[in-house]
């Protein structure tokens, strides 16, 4: 039994290390392109356990929308994360959405296969929530900052609740 467990662990580590992470990333880009979301990046680095992207820009319908300083994508099979740092709206949208996030983390774990969790911190406050993969719904709870409370444009998307501000939406 010990021998089998040792072989399994070595096989798993080799699988993660040798996984074609760049190919998975390009598959994701092609999948997002079908939804009219384009991505560009300045640099891609395949690390042992993760894929590191520098200066990522997201375009929706050809309009530059989101800029990300650095993205780390870790695919371990049973535990997968996307960690983004310095996320902000593109220059063309900054007057409408002037808020930025210091860090955003999206996490998917196999033992909670129905949901991907989302956590973000920024000048808007602290955002926690998830994406229900079965029902394709996003539910986010915001603990707002004082700057967010002064912004009527973004507040219109959130409903005030006892715990904070709630955002719910269905994807597609």
ABEGO torsion letter per residue (X at the ends): XAAAAAAAAAAAAAAAAABBAAAAAAAAAAAAAAAGBBBBBABBBBBAABBBBBGBBBBBGGBBABBBABBBBBBAGABBBBBBBGBBBBAAAAAABABBBABBBBBBBAABAABBBBBBBBAAEBBBEBBBAAAGBBBBBBBBBAAAAABAAAAAABBBBAAEBBBBBBBX
